[in-house]
Amino acid sequence: MLGGCVQIATPDKPIEINLNINIKQEIVYKLDGDAKKLIEQNSGIF
């Protein structure tokens, strides 16, 4: 039977994860589409 030892050491500096994701385009596109449908459905109030 074999035995083992696992050592875990924490780094000196904090782990930094940089997620630079641009979701603005998708949100603007969806809002634009929803607004267009709303205006078309309620053209009398605009």
Secondary structure as UniProt FT lines:
FT   HELIX           24..41
FT   HELIX           43..45
//
